[in-house]
Amino acid sequence: MTHIMKTTLDLPDNLLIAAKALAAQRKTTLKAMVEHALRREIAPQENLPPDSPYEVGPFGILSLKKRTEVQTADQVQHLIDHQYDEEDGRIMSSFPGNS
């Protein structure tokens, strides 16, 4: 059984407005976006596969690895379109009952 706690967050107006607009654009809720962001921040980042296009930066933020080869616009667009696929799968598999 999961216990859900309520809390209050004080956010700058411009951040809240942008977050609500993005949630509406993604057809989701602000609550779901905050929950997803927190899970992403809490999830262990060291479990990235070696061939992952991402690396964990100095502040624990996931970013694209630096590359020496030139990337085409199509390759960059593919990474943008699928930037959360790997991370979401890793996060979801870390919770009991998900594999």
PyMOL commands that place a pseudoatom at each C-alpha (Angstrom):
pseudoatom trace, name=CA, resn=MET, resi=1, chain=A, elem=C, hetatm=0, pos=[0.000, 0.000, 0.000]
pseudoatom trace, name=CA, resn=THR, resi=2, chain=A, elem=C, hetatm=0, pos=[1.333, 3.384, -0.967]
pseudoatom trace, name=CA, resn=HIS, resi=3, chain=A, elem=C, hetatm=0, pos=[0.696, 6.297, 1.332]
pseudoatom trace, name=CA, resn=ILE, resi=4, chain=A, elem=C, hetatm=0, pos=[0.295, 9.632, -0.435]
pseudoatom trace, name=CA, resn=MET, resi=5, chain=A, elem=C, hetatm=0, pos=[1.276, 12.767, 1.423]
pseudoatom trace, name=CA, resn=LYS, resi=6, chain=A, elem=C, hetatm=0, pos=[0.272, 16.281, 0.481]
pseudoatom trace, name=CA, resn=THR, resi=7, chain=A, elem=C, hetatm=0, pos=[2.713, 19.150, 0.501]
pseudoatom trace, name=CA, resn=THR, resi=8, chain=A, elem=C, hetatm=0, pos=[2.877, 22.772, -0.531]
pseudoatom trace, name=CA, resn=LEU, resi=9, chain=A, elem=C, hetatm=0, pos=[5.529, 24.151, -2.845]
pseudoatom trace, name=CA, resn=ASP, resi=10, chain=A, elem=C, hetatm=0, pos=[6.375, 27.821, -3.187]
pseudoatom trace, name=CA, resn=LEU, resi=11, chain=A, elem=C, hetatm=0, pos=[7.394, 28.404, -6.810]
pseudoatom trace, name=CA, resn=PRO, resi=12, chain=A, elem=C, hetatm=0, pos=[8.145, 31.587, -8.714]
pseudoatom trace, name=CA, resn=ASP, resi=13, chain=A, elem=C, hetatm=0, pos=[5.118, 32.675, -10.762]
pseudoatom trace, name=CA, resn=ASN, resi=14, chain=A, elem=C, hetatm=0, pos=[6.924, 32.405, -14.095]
pseudoatom trace, name=CA, resn=LEU, resi=15, chain=A, elem=C, hetatm=0, pos=[8.071, 28.836, -13.335]
pseudoatom trace, name=CA, resn=LEU, resi=16, chain=A, elem=C, hetatm=0, pos=[4.589, 27.731, -12.312]
pseudoatom trace, name=CA, resn=ILE, resi=17, chain=A, elem=C, hetatm=0, pos=[3.019, 29.298, -15.410]
pseudoatom trace, name=CA, resn=ALA, resi=18, chain=A, elem=C, hetatm=0, pos=[5.584, 27.639, -17.693]
pseudoatom trace, name=CA, resn=ALA, resi=19, chain=A, elem=C, hetatm=0, pos=[5.136, 24.275, -15.946]
pseudoatom trace, name=CA, resn=LYS, resi=20, chain=A, elem=C, hetatm=0, pos=[1.341, 24.406, -16.228]
pseudoatom trace, name=CA, resn=ALA, resi=21, chain=A, elem=C, hetatm=0, pos=[1.578, 25.369, -19.895]
pseudoatom trace, name=CA, resn=LEU, resi=22, chain=A, elem=C, hetatm=0, pos=[3.970, 22.488, -20.582]
pseudoatom trace, name=CA, resn=ALA, resi=23, chain=A, elem=C, hetatm=0, pos=[1.727, 20.059, -18.701]
pseudoatom trace, name=CA, resn=ALA, resi=24, chain=A, elem=C, hetatm=0, pos=[-1.246, 21.164, -20.817]
pseudoatom trace, name=CA, resn=GLN, resi=25, chain=A, elem=C, hetatm=0, pos=[0.825, 20.831, -23.992]
pseudoatom trace, name=CA, resn=ARG, resi=26, chain=A, elem=C, hetatm=0, pos=[1.827, 17.289, -22.960]
pseudoatom trace, name=CA, resn=LYS, resi=27, chain=A, elem=C, hetatm=0, pos=[-1.774, 16.506, -21.985]
pseudoatom trace, name=CA, resn=THR, resi=28, chain=A, elem=C, hetatm=0, pos=[-0.784, 15.657, -18.432]
pseudoatom trace, name=CA, resn=THR, resi=29, chain=A, elem=C, hetatm=0, pos=[-1.057, 17.266, -15.013]
pseudoatom trace, name=CA, resn=LEU, resi=30, chain=A, elem=C, hetatm=0, pos=[1.329, 19.445, -13.072]
pseudoatom trace, name=CA, resn=LYS, resi=31, chain=A, elem=C, hetatm=0, pos=[1.281, 16.784, -10.340]
pseudoatom trace, name=CA, resn=ALA, resi=32, chain=A, elem=C, hetatm=0, pos=[2.371, 14.104, -12.828]
pseudoatom trace, name=CA, resn=MET, resi=33, chain=A, elem=C, hetatm=0, pos=[5.174, 16.321, -14.154]
pseudoatom trace, name=CA, resn=VAL, resi=34, chain=A, elem=C, hetatm=0, pos=[6.480, 17.086, -10.663]
pseudoatom trace, name=CA, resn=GLU, resi=35, chain=A, elem=C, hetatm=0, pos=[6.322, 13.409, -9.713]
pseudoatom trace, name=CA, resn=HIS, resi=36, chain=A, elem=C, hetatm=0, pos=[8.172, 12.396, -12.896]
pseudoatom trace, name=CA, resn=ALA, resi=37, chain=A, elem=C, hetatm=0, pos=[10.852, 15.056, -12.330]
pseudoatom trace, name=CA, resn=LEU, resi=38, chain=A, elem=C, hetatm=0, pos=[11.377, 13.943, -8.730]
pseudoatom trace, name=CA, resn=ARG, resi=39, chain=A, elem=C, hetatm=0, pos=[11.609, 10.265, -9.697]
pseudoatom trace, name=CA, resn=ARG, resi=40, chain=A, elem=C, hetatm=0, pos=[14.125, 11.173, -12.403]
pseudoatom trace, name=CA, resn=GLU, resi=41, chain=A, elem=C, hetatm=0, pos=[16.253, 13.103, -9.917]
pseudoatom trace, name=CA, resn=ILE, resi=42, chain=A, elem=C, hetatm=0, pos=[16.104, 10.405, -7.248]
pseudoatom trace, name=CA, resn=ALA, resi=43, chain=A, elem=C, hetatm=0, pos=[16.715, 7.398, -9.529]
pseudoatom trace, name=CA, resn=PRO, resi=44, chain=A, elem=C, hetatm=0, pos=[20.261, 6.027, -9.529]
pseudoatom trace, name=CA, resn=GLN, resi=45, chain=A, elem=C, hetatm=0, pos=[22.078, 7.521, -12.504]
pseudoatom trace, name=CA, resn=GLU, resi=46, chain=A, elem=C, hetatm=0, pos=[25.049, 5.155, -12.369]
pseudoatom trace, name=CA, resn=ASN, resi=47, chain=A, elem=C, hetatm=0, pos=[23.046, 2.382, -14.058]
pseudoatom trace, name=CA, resn=LEU, resi=48, chain=A, elem=C, hetatm=0, pos=[23.366, 3.907, -17.527]
pseudoatom trace, name=CA, resn=PRO, resi=49, chain=A, elem=C, hetatm=0, pos=[24.488, 1.362, -20.130]
pseudoatom trace, name=CA, resn=PRO, resi=50, chain=A, elem=C, hetatm=0, pos=[27.945, 2.054, -21.635]
pseudoatom trace, name=CA, resn=ASP, resi=51, chain=A, elem=C, hetatm=0, pos=[26.467, 2.702, -25.088]
pseudoatom trace, name=CA, resn=SER, resi=52, chain=A, elem=C, hetatm=0, pos=[23.965, 5.243, -23.747]
pseudoatom trace, name=CA, resn=PRO, resi=53, chain=A, elem=C, hetatm=0, pos=[24.104, 8.636, -25.474]
pseudoatom trace, name=CA, resn=TYR, resi=54, chain=A, elem=C, hetatm=0, pos=[23.745, 10.211, -22.013]
pseudoatom trace, name=CA, resn=GLU, resi=55, chain=A, elem=C, hetatm=0, pos=[26.103, 10.871, -19.128]
pseudoatom trace, name=CA, resn=VAL, resi=56, chain=A, elem=C, hetatm=0, pos=[25.611, 12.187, -15.616]
pseudoatom trace, name=CA, resn=GLY, resi=57, chain=A, elem=C, hetatm=0, pos=[27.012, 15.674, -15.200]
pseudoatom trace, name=CA, resn=PRO, resi=58, chain=A, elem=C, hetatm=0, pos=[28.718, 17.108, -12.109]
pseudoatom trace, name=CA, resn=PHE, resi=59, chain=A, elem=C, hetatm=0, pos=[25.403, 18.034, -10.488]
pseudoatom trace, name=CA, resn=GLY, resi=60, chain=A, elem=C, hetatm=0, pos=[23.749, 14.671, -11.195]
pseudoatom trace, name=CA, resn=ILE, resi=61, chain=A, elem=C, hetatm=0, pos=[21.918, 16.021, -14.238]
pseudoatom trace, name=CA, resn=LEU, resi=62, chain=A, elem=C, hetatm=0, pos=[21.541, 13.730, -17.234]
pseudoatom trace, name=CA, resn=SER, resi=63, chain=A, elem=C, hetatm=0, pos=[22.972, 15.252, -20.421]
pseudoatom trace, name=CA, resn=LEU, resi=64, chain=A, elem=C, hetatm=0, pos=[24.141, 14.164, -23.844]
pseudoatom trace, name=CA, resn=LYS, resi=65, chain=A, elem=C, hetatm=0, pos=[27.686, 12.827, -23.929]
pseudoatom trace, name=CA, resn=LYS, resi=66, chain=A, elem=C, hetatm=0, pos=[30.215, 15.011, -25.677]
pseudoatom trace, name=CA, resn=ARG, resi=67, chain=A, elem=C, hetatm=0, pos=[30.979, 13.579, -29.072]
pseudoatom trace, name=CA, resn=THR, resi=68, chain=A, elem=C, hetatm=0, pos=[33.786, 14.202, -31.500]
pseudoatom trace, name=CA, resn=GLU, resi=69, chain=A, elem=C, hetatm=0, pos=[31.889, 13.071, -34.599]
pseudoatom trace, name=CA, resn=VAL, resi=70, chain=A, elem=C, hetatm=0, pos=[29.455, 15.397, -36.352]
pseudoatom trace, name=CA, resn=GLN, resi=71, chain=A, elem=C, hetatm=0, pos=[25.771, 14.789, -35.711]
pseudoatom trace, name=CA, resn=THR, resi=72, chain=A, elem=C, hetatm=0, pos=[23.206, 15.297, -38.458]
pseudoatom trace, name=CA, resn=ALA, resi=73, chain=A, elem=C, hetatm=0, pos=[20.013, 17.235, -37.812]
pseudoatom trace, name=CA, resn=ASP, resi=74, chain=A, elem=C, hetatm=0, pos=[18.050, 13.970, -38.124]
pseudoatom trace, name=CA, resn=GLN, resi=75, chain=A, elem=C, hetatm=0, pos=[20.240, 12.293, -35.474]
pseudoatom trace, name=CA, resn=VAL, resi=76, chain=A, elem=C, hetatm=0, pos=[19.781, 15.228, -33.101]
pseudoatom trace, name=CA, resn=GLN, resi=77, chain=A, elem=C, hetatm=0, pos=[16.014, 15.253, -33.709]
pseudoatom trace, name=CA, resn=HIS, resi=78, chain=A, elem=C, hetatm=0, pos=[15.865, 11.505, -32.978]
pseudoatom trace, name=CA, resn=LEU, resi=79, chain=A, elem=C, hetatm=0, pos=[17.684, 12.066, -29.666]
pseudoatom trace, name=CA, resn=ILE, resi=80, chain=A, elem=C, hetatm=0, pos=[15.284, 14.892, -28.786]
pseudoatom trace, name=CA, resn=ASP, resi=81, chain=A, elem=C, hetatm=0, pos=[12.226, 12.817, -29.700]
pseudoatom trace, name=CA, resn=HIS, resi=82, chain=A, elem=C, hetatm=0, pos=[13.401, 9.867, -27.608]
pseudoatom trace, name=CA, resn=GLN, resi=83, chain=A, elem=C, hetatm=0, pos=[15.340, 11.631, -24.854]
pseudoatom trace, name=CA, resn=TYR, resi=84, chain=A, elem=C, hetatm=0, pos=[13.222, 10.241, -22.037]
pseudoatom trace, name=CA, resn=ASP, resi=85, chain=A, elem=C, hetatm=0, pos=[12.622, 6.692, -23.365]
pseudoatom trace, name=CA, resn=GLU, resi=86, chain=A, elem=C, hetatm=0, pos=[15.756, 5.138, -21.833]
pseudoatom trace, name=CA, resn=GLU, resi=87, chain=A, elem=C, hetatm=0, pos=[15.502, 7.129, -18.627]
pseudoatom trace, name=CA, resn=ASP, resi=88, chain=A, elem=C, hetatm=0, pos=[11.798, 6.381, -18.133]
pseudoatom trace, name=CA, resn=GLY, resi=89, chain=A, elem=C, hetatm=0, pos=[12.372, 2.658, -18.650]
pseudoatom trace, name=CA, resn=ARG, resi=90, chain=A, elem=C, hetatm=0, pos=[15.234, 2.663, -16.150]
pseudoatom trace, name=CA, resn=ILE, resi=91, chain=A, elem=C, hetatm=0, pos=[13.187, 4.538, -13.578]
pseudoatom trace, name=CA, resn=MET, resi=92, chain=A, elem=C, hetatm=0, pos=[10.127, 2.339, -13.960]
pseudoatom trace, name=CA, resn=SER, resi=93, chain=A, elem=C, hetatm=0, pos=[12.191, -0.858, -13.726]
pseudoatom trace, name=CA, resn=SER, resi=94, chain=A, elem=C, hetatm=0, pos=[13.647, 0.301, -10.413]
pseudoatom trace, name=CA, resn=PHE, resi=95, chain=A, elem=C, hetatm=0, pos=[10.242, 0.169, -8.702]
pseudoatom trace, name=CA, resn=PRO, resi=96, chain=A, elem=C, hetatm=0, pos=[8.892, -3.079, -7.229]
pseudoatom trace, name=CA, resn=GLY, resi=97, chain=A, elem=C, hetatm=0, pos=[6.568, -4.970, -9.545]
pseudoatom trace, name=CA, resn=ASN, resi=98, chain=A, elem=C, hetatm=0, pos=[8.060, -3.447, -12.715]
pseudoatom trace, name=CA, resn=SER, resi=99, chain=A, elem=C, hetatm=0, pos=[10.570, -5.234, -14.884]
for i in range(1, 99): cmd.bond("trace and resi %d" % i, "trace and resi %d" % (i + 1))
show_as sticks, trace
zoom trace
